[in-house]
Amino acid sequence: MARAWTESYILSQIRALLRKLSMRMPSIRQIKLESRRAYKGPHRLLKFEYECNHCHEWFPEKCVQVDHLVPAGSMKTFHDVGPFAQRLLFPAHGHLQVLCLPCHNTKTQAEKSARKII
């Protein structure tokens, strides 16, 4: 049985595609380059490790994410697609940071809780 193409389903698909596209943006790559160093540990296949901007520990690439200091926001209607894409794909200089997964999850949950209060 096919899923109904509701507005929320279409917006979730657009959001997912934009987030996937944002990972290829030069600004995302640049911020990761600035926070990496050569790995010299026991794992021979691991070439680089990245410093978390919050806890300042070093992690392999699969354990870090690039975070927007100013949240990209949400898309609740089709009118929000343009501004969301603009904030996500073209962040202002200096508005990105590399965070480890635990720090990124903590920050994201705090932002979600703050939005619910407002």
C-alpha positions in Angstrom: 0.0 0.0 0.0 1.4 3.4 -1.1 1.8 6.2 1.4 -0.4 9.2 1.0 1.4 12.3 -0.3 0.3 14.7 2.4 1.9 18.2 2.8 3.8 17.0 5.9 5.2 13.9 4.0 6.3 16.1 1.0 7.9 18.6 3.4 9.7 15.8 5.2 11.1 14.5 1.9 12.3 18.0 0.9 13.9 18.5 4.3 15.8 15.2 4.0 17.0 16.0 0.5 18.2 19.5 1.5 20.0 18.1 4.5 21.7 15.5 2.3 22.7 18.1 -0.2 24.1 20.4 2.6 26.7 17.8 3.5 28.4 18.5 0.1 28.5 22.2 0.5 32.0 23.9 0.5 31.3 25.6 3.9 30.6 22.2 5.5 33.8 20.7 4.1 35.8 23.7 5.1 34.8 23.7 8.8 35.6 20.0 8.9 39.0 20.6 7.4 39.7 23.3 10.0 39.0 20.9 12.9 40.9 17.8 11.8 44.3 16.4 12.5 46.1 13.3 11.3 45.3 10.2 13.3 48.3 8.4 14.8 46.5 5.7 16.8 46.3 1.9 16.5 43.6 1.8 13.8 45.5 1.8 10.5 42.5 2.6 8.3 41.7 5.8 10.2 43.4 8.8 8.6 41.9 11.8 10.4 40.2 12.7 13.6 38.1 15.7 14.4 37.9 18.0 17.5 34.5 18.6 19.1 34.0 22.3 19.5 32.2 21.8 22.8 34.0 19.0 24.8 37.3 19.5 22.9 37.9 15.7 22.6 39.0 14.0 19.3 36.7 11.7 17.4 36.7 9.8 14.0 34.7 11.3 11.2 31.7 9.0 11.6 31.3 10.3 15.2 31.1 14.0 14.4 28.5 16.2 12.8 28.6 19.8 11.6 26.2 21.9 13.5 24.7 25.4 12.8 25.3 27.8 15.7 22.1 29.5 14.6 19.5 26.8 14.0 18.3 26.4 10.4 14.8 26.3 11.8 11.9 24.1 10.6 9.6 23.8 7.6 6.0 23.7 8.6 4.5 25.0 5.3 5.6 25.3 1.7 6.3 29.0 2.3 9.1 28.0 4.7 11.1 25.9 2.1 13.0 28.9 0.6 14.1 30.5 3.9 15.0 27.0 5.3 17.1 26.1 2.3 18.8 29.5 2.4 19.8 29.1 6.1 20.8 25.5 5.7 22.8 25.6 2.5 24.3 29.1 2.8 25.1 29.8 6.5 26.8 33.0 7.4 30.6 32.8 7.8 31.4 31.5 11.2 28.0 30.0 11.9 29.1 26.4 11.8 30.9 24.1 14.3 32.0 20.5 14.5 30.4 18.6 17.4 30.7 15.0 18.5 27.4 13.0 18.4 26.7 13.2 22.2 27.3 17.0 22.3 25.3 17.5 19.1 22.4 15.5 20.5 22.4 17.4 23.8 22.4 20.8 21.9 19.6 19.7 19.6 17.4 18.5 22.4 18.0 21.8 24.3 17.0 23.7 21.2 13.8 21.6 20.7 12.9 22.1 24.4 13.4 25.9 24.1 11.1 26.0 21.0 8.4 24.2 22.9 8.5 26.7 25.7 8.1 29.7 23.3 
